[in-house]
Amino acid sequence: PVMGRTASASPAPADGIDFGILPGLIGYQLRLAQIAIFRDFVAALADFEVTPTVFGSLVLIEANPGLKQTELARGMNLDRSTVVSVIDKLQARGLAVRRKASDDRRSNALALTKRGAALLAQLKPLVRAHERRLVENLDAEERAGLVRCLQRIFPNQR
């Protein structure tokens, strides 16, 4: 859908803007890539009104039955108030529920609803297609190398 021009490494000189050192900065290139990735993701899942954060949350809840809110926050690298807002949205859409955790009654455990599981099953092939578009100009070795390099920037993050 969207990956064309927005995914370029730097704007064309015809744009009339001198970007100085920006095109050579890793942070700048990562930001351009992030913008292109998010735009393509949102376009690919537009019919479902799902953001990357919502999708990631659904995936983690599915993969970790009984996941606590604090664990979801840590897994998604979100602060406490943001994760509460995300869970509220999931619950309002009927995609997930909060239940008292069996091992800690002060904590909430999360579970997907049938509707949430069905939506996630629909989304996964779309997200896989989105991922294929992102790396279509990279061979397998380049893709693996890119992932390794990005993981080394913040080695304690997932």
Secondary structure in CASP SS format (residue, H / E / C, confidence):
PFRMAT SS
TARGET T0000
AUTHOR 0000-0000-0000
METHOD secondary structure of the structure
MODEL  1
P C 1.00
V C 1.00
M H 1.00
G H 1.00
R H 1.00
T H 1.00
A C 1.00
S C 1.00
A C 1.00
S C 1.00
P C 1.00
A C 1.00
P H 1.00
A H 1.00
D H 1.00
G C 1.00
I C 1.00
D C 1.00
F C 1.00
G C 1.00
I C 1.00
L H 1.00
P H 1.00
G H 1.00
L C 1.00
I H 1.00
G H 1.00
Y H 1.00
Q H 1.00
L H 1.00
R H 1.00
L H 1.00
A H 1.00
Q H 1.00
I H 1.00
A H 1.00
I H 1.00
F H 1.00
R H 1.00
D H 1.00
F H 1.00
V H 1.00
A H 1.00
A H 1.00
L C 1.00
A H 1.00
D H 1.00
F H 1.00
E C 1.00
V C 1.00
T C 1.00
P H 1.00
T H 1.00
V H 1.00
F H 1.00
G H 1.00
S H 1.00
L H 1.00
V H 1.00
L H 1.00
I H 1.00
E H 1.00
A H 1.00
N C 1.00
P C 1.00
G C 1.00
L E 1.00
K E 1.00
Q H 1.00
T H 1.00
E H 1.00
L H 1.00
A H 1.00
R H 1.00
G H 1.00
M H 1.00
N C 1.00
L C 1.00
D C 1.00
R H 1.00
S H 1.00
T H 1.00
V H 1.00
V H 1.00
S H 1.00
V H 1.00
I H 1.00
D H 1.00
K H 1.00
L H 1.00
Q H 1.00
A H 1.00
R C 1.00
G C 1.00
L C 1.00
A E 1.00
V E 1.00
R E 1.00
R E 1.00
K E 1.00
A E 1.00
S C 1.00
D C 1.00
D E 1.00
R E 1.00
R E 1.00
S E 1.00
N E 1.00
A E 1.00
L E 1.00
A E 1.00
L E 1.00
T C 1.00
K H 1.00
R H 1.00
G H 1.00
A H 1.00
A H 1.00
L H 1.00
L H 1.00
A H 1.00
Q H 1.00
L H 1.00
K H 1.00
P H 1.00
L H 1.00
V H 1.00
R H 1.00
A H 1.00
H H 1.00
E H 1.00
R H 1.00
R H 1.00
L H 1.00
V C 1.00
E C 1.00
N C 1.00
L C 1.00
D C 1.00
A H 1.00
E H 1.00
E H 1.00
R H 1.00
A H 1.00
G H 1.00
L H 1.00
V H 1.00
R H 1.00
C H 1.00
L H 1.00
Q H 1.00
R H 1.00
I H 1.00
F C 1.00
P C 1.00
N C 1.00
Q C 1.00
R C 1.00
END
